[in-house]
Amino acid sequence: MAIRRRVAITGLGLVTPVGNNVQATWDALLAGHSGGAAISLFDASGFPVRIAAEVKGFDAAAVLDDRKLLKFANRSHCFALAAAEQAFADAGIRPTATTAERWGCTVGTGMMGVDFSELVAVHGHSAANGTLDAAQLLSDASANNPLVFCRSQSTSGLSLLARRHDIRGYASSVHTACASGGQAIGTALKLIRRGAVDCALAGGFDSMISPVGIAGFCLLSALSPDNETPERASRPFDLTRNGFLLGEGAGFLVLEEWESARRRGAHIYAELAGDGNSLSSYRITDSPPDGDGPIQSMRQALANAGATLDEVDYVNAHGTSTFMNDRSESAALRAVFGAGVKNVSVSSTKSSMGHLIAAAGAVEVAVCALAIRHEVLPVNANLRQPDPDCDLALVRDAPERRRVRVALSNSFGFGGSNSCVALRSPAAVDGAGFQA
Amino acid sequence: MSERTIVITGTGAVCAAGRDPAAILDAVRSGRSAIAPIQQWDTSRWPTRMAGEIADFNARQMVDDRKVHKLIRRTDLLGLYAADRAVDASGFAAQRASLDAPAAAEYSDRTGVYVGSGGGNYESQYDYFPLLTAAEEQLPAFGRELSSTVNPMWLLRTLPNNVLGHIGIRHGFKGANACITNHSIGGALAVIEAMEALRTGEADRVLAVGHDAPIEPQMVLYYHDVGLLAKDAIRPFDARRDGSLFGEGAAALALETEVSAQQRGATILGEVLGGGSANDARGLLAIRDDGDALSRAIEAALDDAGLRAADVGMIATHGNGTPQSDASEAAAIRRVFGSSAPPATAFKWAFGHLIAAAGIIEAVLALASLRAQIVPGVATYAVADPDCAGVPVSVDAQSPRSAVALILCRGFAGTNAALLLRAKV
């Protein structure tokens, strides 16, 4: 059997509710700062949930010197462009005229749709009585605005990233709801391994903090209704948890074939070592109480990475802070690790950032890479009364100093898609006598 | 017999021209286009009125599960229908039923699902129009009256990955999976990623599906406004071509290793030989005139399959009928095949452009064509265009040069994909 190509993570970029770059986000995650606050992006006063974790003080024009490109970008695309810019700068490599065809791009994108203001515009002109009058659309400014069209397609973000960075190889958008970001990174791993590309920009972006986005989750009673204490609303694995905190943002990674990254002297955060995907095939929104589905994705990721259970030092949990997810994920972790589960440190950084939906998996893989680099695990914030059903070695109160050989990042989506991404410390790859 | 040989053991397809691959191919061969005036809304004053709509659309008849209809939309129904047909044809469920419980559970865990989904539409958001009216477009009232006005299942009905999730639930498949929302090449990439899941051993058998239902007023208007839609017909590579037209539908392929198919005695329809994809990186709508990325996708697919251009027996072109796409597609074909391209056809003229399902339904039809040992004619083709030289397309049926088909697929964001199949004749 041919030797499989290894994949190196050599650049990171983050725009999150707790920081508009990698350093700011990482500092906030170690401190357990919350990105939760009253919604400022629109008047949410009438909504049952009036809190979210918004990206703050973000100015796309300040980080991206291409006003023409930004005209085609919605809020989540701006996050993506900014995070990708950071990731390339961090990696110190980017596509050139001679390498562009060997670069791929895989992105987890949010749901397709127009900005709320455009929906209201179409309503006012073409559906004032509550149903669409198609004849009215013919003279509807919004429904005839090519910019609105270009910003609202499922591949809009991909097109901006590929154009901005001249990425000419395999390029794809994926969407498995909250597992999208993990799936995008797993797809890039496969592309580099099989030689379809040598390098990739991979990540996810989303912004659902809008009247329609908040409404969709409110209707499902999926969000924490703790409007008075937004900074405490996301408390994964806590007995009193009552829903997730909606976040927004983007996370991107620069990935390179390992040997070529080594040859150019790249600073490698971690090996992107494996991924696993499964379907729960249970219910569209609910997680199976016994962890069926996530169990298989974790086992596959470990097998795919060639890693053993006792090498895993850290799991960045999906940990949404909903009753069902956290119980199901705990059951899955117990099933996979058995008695060894007590030796695996676990935290959900959604406790700080909220749930970034299609971006969550990508951002959290980046967090795992940072944990490996800095040998410290971010805190599971807001954990005061651990749920006995979630009996895990949770990183409580303060970040934990720990050298990480293998880290796992879990992401589970509505629709039942489960993604698990495995990362390995570069020291463990190079066999530098790494001992836990 | 090889673990690396990926075979096709079931297909399904639905579009305006029919509800199974044989019926659709018959309609294509008869020269009848199913493209007709849109019925879903009054288009009498519209600049573009034509599309390939599925007539007599009966949701309950297509998918016999009352509960699921409350949770999905039209595009999802089409995907589930095609997936069900491919699963039925493959015999996967019957095989699992013959196993004891632990082996059946393992079977389910080792069965993957890869879906190319349109990713959504504009109409989904219209479910908020009654609320906007009731709230007089004021947000506080919008928030207060939300739960009394909007279907609580709104978000679930709108998930782009609904077909993936519901195939899992309907058939109990739980293995490797992806939902690819990559505009028109989503279905083609679902086939490529499904093939790779089998090659790498991530799954033992896989269902690849593509589905889309883009025929809605706002989508039609945008495509018209940016100059992509034809007046009345799709005329691929013809000098008179003036655009594309939407269709709706879905297709599915059941795939497994040759070893697996032979061990269980399944009927092998053909092989998936390889695939490739590349990007033009010029923006959402821009296309390079030289077809650069498409030619690289073709080269990547040939390389992946270990074939030379001369091995290709027919080309199922993207042939969407827009002036620029067809001309640049021809440029890409000339770049790879020179002046000796094999007989070429196109399918969209007969039932419209299925967007996310386009590549996969055309793969299913290319397979059916090769099995019938014909390259179907293009009934709307009449006047050769010098800009499209080198693409041997004809109004009459042709004979394939071999049992290998190259299927081409292109989408927004500069994406291009190429697939290679071999039919078992």
Chai-1 contact restraints between the chains, C-beta under 6 A:
chainA,res_idxA,chainB,res_idxB,connection_type,confidence,min_distance_angstrom,max_distance_angstrom,comment,restraint_id
A,D43,B,L139,contact,1.0,0.0,6.0,A-B,restraint_1
A,S45,B,P140,contact,1.0,0.0,6.0,A-B,restraint_2
A,G46,B,P140,contact,1.0,0.0,6.0,A-B,restraint_3
A,G46,B,G143,contact,1.0,0.0,6.0,A-B,restraint_4
A,G46,B,R144,contact,1.0,0.0,6.0,A-B,restraint_5
A,F47,B,G143,contact,1.0,0.0,6.0,A-B,restraint_6
A,M111,B,G120,contact,1.0,0.0,6.0,A-B,restraint_7
A,M112,B,G119,contact,1.0,0.0,6.0,A-B,restraint_8
A,M112,B,G120,contact,1.0,0.0,6.0,A-B,restraint_9
A,G113,B,Q125,contact,1.0,0.0,6.0,A-B,restraint_10
A,L119,B,Q125,contact,1.0,0.0,6.0,A-B,restraint_11
A,V120,B,E137,contact,1.0,0.0,6.0,A-B,restraint_12
A,H123,B,F129,contact,1.0,0.0,6.0,A-B,restraint_13
A,H123,B,L132,contact,1.0,0.0,6.0,A-B,restraint_14
A,A127,B,F129,contact,1.0,0.0,6.0,A-B,restraint_15
A,G130,B,F129,contact,1.0,0.0,6.0,A-B,restraint_16
A,G130,B,P130,contact,1.0,0.0,6.0,A-B,restraint_17
A,G130,B,T133,contact,1.0,0.0,6.0,A-B,restraint_18
A,L132,B,Y126,contact,1.0,0.0,6.0,A-B,restraint_19
A,A134,B,W41,contact,1.0,0.0,6.0,A-B,restraint_20
A,A134,B,P217,contact,1.0,0.0,6.0,A-B,restraint_21
A,L137,B,P217,contact,1.0,0.0,6.0,A-B,restraint_22
A,L137,B,L221,contact,1.0,0.0,6.0,A-B,restraint_23
A,A143,B,Q218,contact,1.0,0.0,6.0,A-B,restraint_24
A,A143,B,L221,contact,1.0,0.0,6.0,A-B,restraint_25
A,N144,B,D225,contact,1.0,0.0,6.0,A-B,restraint_26
A,P146,B,V226,contact,1.0,0.0,6.0,A-B,restraint_27
A,F149,B,Y222,contact,1.0,0.0,6.0,A-B,restraint_28
A,C150,B,L284,contact,1.0,0.0,6.0,A-B,restraint_29
A,Q153,B,F412,contact,1.0,0.0,6.0,A-B,restraint_30
A,S154,B,G119,contact,1.0,0.0,6.0,A-B,restraint_31
A,S154,B,T181,contact,1.0,0.0,6.0,A-B,restraint_32
A,T155,B,N182,contact,1.0,0.0,6.0,A-B,restraint_33
A,T155,B,H183,contact,1.0,0.0,6.0,A-B,restraint_34
A,T155,B,F412,contact,1.0,0.0,6.0,A-B,restraint_35
A,T155,B,A413,contact,1.0,0.0,6.0,A-B,restraint_36
A,L158,B,A413,contact,1.0,0.0,6.0,A-B,restraint_37
A,S159,B,G283,contact,1.0,0.0,6.0,A-B,restraint_38
A,S159,B,L284,contact,1.0,0.0,6.0,A-B,restraint_39
A,S159,B,A413,contact,1.0,0.0,6.0,A-B,restraint_40
A,A162,B,N279,contact,1.0,0.0,6.0,A-B,restraint_41
A,A162,B,A281,contact,1.0,0.0,6.0,A-B,restraint_42
A,R163,B,A281,contact,1.0,0.0,6.0,A-B,restraint_43
A,R163,B,G283,contact,1.0,0.0,6.0,A-B,restraint_44
A,D166,B,A281,contact,1.0,0.0,6.0,A-B,restraint_45
A,I167,B,A281,contact,1.0,0.0,6.0,A-B,restraint_46
A,R168,B,N279,contact,1.0,0.0,6.0,A-B,restraint_47
A,R168,B,A281,contact,1.0,0.0,6.0,A-B,restraint_48
A,G169,B,A278,contact,1.0,0.0,6.0,A-B,restraint_49
A,Y170,B,S277,contact,1.0,0.0,6.0,A-B,restraint_50
A,A171,B,N279,contact,1.0,0.0,6.0,A-B,restraint_51
A,A171,B,T415,contact,1.0,0.0,6.0,A-B,restraint_52
A,S172,B,N182,contact,1.0,0.0,6.0,A-B,restraint_53
A,S172,B,L189,contact,1.0,0.0,6.0,A-B,restraint_54
A,S173,B,T181,contact,1.0,0.0,6.0,A-B,restraint_55
A,S173,B,N182,contact,1.0,0.0,6.0,A-B,restraint_56
A,V174,B,A178,contact,1.0,0.0,6.0,A-B,restraint_57
A,V174,B,I180,contact,1.0,0.0,6.0,A-B,restraint_58
A,H175,B,P160,contact,1.0,0.0,6.0,A-B,restraint_59
A,H175,B,N161,contact,1.0,0.0,6.0,A-B,restraint_60
A,H175,B,C179,contact,1.0,0.0,6.0,A-B,restraint_61
A,H175,B,T181,contact,1.0,0.0,6.0,A-B,restraint_62
A,T176,B,N161,contact,1.0,0.0,6.0,A-B,restraint_63
A,T176,B,C179,contact,1.0,0.0,6.0,A-B,restraint_64
A,A177,B,N161,contact,1.0,0.0,6.0,A-B,restraint_65
A,Q183,B,A178,contact,1.0,0.0,6.0,A-B,restraint_66
A,A215,B,L146,contact,1.0,0.0,6.0,A-B,restraint_67
A,G216,B,W154,contact,1.0,0.0,6.0,A-B,restraint_68
A,G216,B,L155,contact,1.0,0.0,6.0,A-B,restraint_69
A,L219,B,P152,contact,1.0,0.0,6.0,A-B,restraint_70
A,L219,B,W154,contact,1.0,0.0,6.0,A-B,restraint_71
A,N277,B,A176,contact,1.0,0.0,6.0,A-B,restraint_72
A,N277,B,N177,contact,1.0,0.0,6.0,A-B,restraint_73
A,S278,B,K174,contact,1.0,0.0,6.0,A-B,restraint_74
A,L279,B,G168,contact,1.0,0.0,6.0,A-B,restraint_75
A,L279,B,K174,contact,1.0,0.0,6.0,A-B,restraint_76
A,L279,B,N177,contact,1.0,0.0,6.0,A-B,restraint_77
A,S281,B,G168,contact,1.0,0.0,6.0,A-B,restraint_78
A,S281,B,I169,contact,1.0,0.0,6.0,A-B,restraint_79
A,S281,B,G172,contact,1.0,0.0,6.0,A-B,restraint_80
A,S281,B,K174,contact,1.0,0.0,6.0,A-B,restraint_81
A,I284,B,L156,contact,1.0,0.0,6.0,A-B,restraint_82
A,I284,B,G165,contact,1.0,0.0,6.0,A-B,restraint_83
A,Q296,B,D109,contact,1.0,0.0,6.0,A-B,restraint_84
A,F414,B,L159,contact,1.0,0.0,6.0,A-B,restraint_85
A,G415,B,L159,contact,1.0,0.0,6.0,A-B,restraint_86
A,G415,B,N161,contact,1.0,0.0,6.0,A-B,restraint_87
A,G415,B,L164,contact,1.0,0.0,6.0,A-B,restraint_88
A,G415,B,G165,contact,1.0,0.0,6.0,A-B,restraint_89
A,G416,B,G165,contact,1.0,0.0,6.0,A-B,restraint_90
A,G416,B,G168,contact,1.0,0.0,6.0,A-B,restraint_91
A,S417,B,N177,contact,1.0,0.0,6.0,A-B,restraint_92
